[in-house]
Amino acid sequence: MNRTARRPDRPYLASRESDAAALVSTQLMTELWILKDRVAVLERLLEERQVLSRTEVSEYVPAGSFAEELDRERDAYISRVAGAPFNDETDIEALRRESDVG
């Protein structure tokens, strides 16, 4: 059985814009949890199969070009997320370039 719910006509928070921001935040939290859950499962499987331990993952310190790649990806991610409210326009080509950081 498919169950759906319609959003109410009146905003739940102060305005429809606030509702939209809260919905985006909720969706991001959902996506983040999915990723955290999957990483935990991968770590557990790797540990159970004696490929590596969770401690190794926690204590790993990236170096060299991999550390630089992670820095670039982190900076691009922060720019996309924190800068989103300040962007008047979104250019698909710019988003594509930002996602190809690594």
C-alpha positions as CSV (number, residue, x, y, z in Angstrom):
1,M,0.0,0.0,0.0
2,N,1.4,3.4,-1.0
3,R,0.9,6.1,1.6
4,T,1.5,9.7,0.8
5,A,0.9,12.9,2.7
6,R,0.2,16.4,1.2
7,R,1.9,19.4,2.8
8,P,-0.7,21.6,4.5
9,D,-1.8,24.8,2.6
10,R,-0.5,27.0,5.5
11,P,3.2,26.9,6.4
12,Y,4.2,24.9,9.4
13,L,7.0,27.4,10.2
14,A,6.9,31.1,9.7
15,S,6.7,31.0,5.9
16,R,6.7,28.7,2.9
17,E,10.4,29.6,2.5
18,S,11.1,28.5,6.1
19,D,9.3,25.2,5.4
20,A,11.3,24.7,2.2
21,A,14.6,25.3,4.1
22,A,13.5,22.9,6.9
23,L,12.6,20.3,4.2
24,V,16.0,20.7,2.6
25,S,17.7,20.3,5.9
26,T,15.7,17.2,6.7
27,Q,16.5,15.6,3.3
28,L,20.2,16.4,3.9
29,M,20.1,14.7,7.3
30,T,18.4,11.7,5.7
31,E,21.1,11.4,3.0
32,L,23.9,11.9,5.6
33,W,22.5,9.2,7.8
34,I,22.3,6.8,4.8
35,L,26.0,7.4,4.1
36,K,27.0,7.1,7.7
37,D,25.0,3.8,8.0
38,R,26.6,2.4,4.8
39,V,30.1,3.4,6.0
40,A,29.5,1.7,9.3
41,V,28.4,-1.5,7.5
42,L,31.5,-1.4,5.2
43,E,33.8,-0.9,8.2
44,R,32.1,-3.8,10.0
45,L,32.4,-6.1,6.9
46,L,36.0,-5.2,6.4
47,E,36.8,-5.9,10.0
48,E,34.9,-9.2,10.1
49,R,36.7,-10.3,7.0
50,Q,40.0,-9.3,8.6
51,V,40.8,-6.9,5.8
52,L,41.3,-4.0,8.2
53,S,40.2,-2.8,11.6
54,R,37.9,0.1,12.4
55,T,40.8,1.5,14.4
56,E,42.9,1.6,11.2
57,V,40.1,3.6,9.5
58,S,39.8,6.0,12.5
59,E,43.6,6.5,12.8
60,Y,44.4,6.8,9.1
61,V,46.0,10.1,8.1
62,P,45.8,10.9,4.4
63,A,49.1,12.1,2.9
64,G,50.4,13.4,-0.4
65,S,48.2,13.7,-3.4
66,F,45.3,11.9,-1.6
67,A,45.3,14.5,1.2
68,E,45.4,17.3,-1.4
69,E,42.4,15.7,-3.2
70,L,40.4,15.5,0.0
71,D,41.2,19.1,0.8
72,R,40.0,20.2,-2.7
73,E,36.8,18.1,-2.4
74,R,36.1,19.4,1.1
75,D,36.6,23.1,0.0
76,A,34.3,22.6,-3.0
77,Y,31.7,20.9,-0.9
78,I,31.7,23.7,1.7
79,S,31.5,26.3,-1.1
80,R,28.5,24.5,-2.7
81,V,26.6,24.0,0.6
82,A,27.5,27.1,2.6
83,G,27.4,29.3,-0.5
84,A,24.1,28.0,-1.9
85,P,21.9,30.7,-0.2
86,F,24.1,33.4,-1.7
87,N,24.0,32.2,-5.3
88,D,21.4,34.0,-7.3
89,E,21.8,31.6,-10.2
90,T,22.8,28.0,-10.6
91,D,24.8,27.0,-13.7
92,I,24.8,23.3,-14.5
93,E,28.2,23.5,-16.1
94,A,29.6,25.1,-12.9
95,L,28.1,22.4,-10.8
96,R,29.6,19.7,-13.1
97,R,33.1,21.3,-12.7
98,E,32.7,21.5,-8.9
99,S,31.7,17.9,-8.7
100,D,34.8,16.8,-10.7
101,V,37.3,18.1,-8.1
102,G,39.2,14.8,-7.5
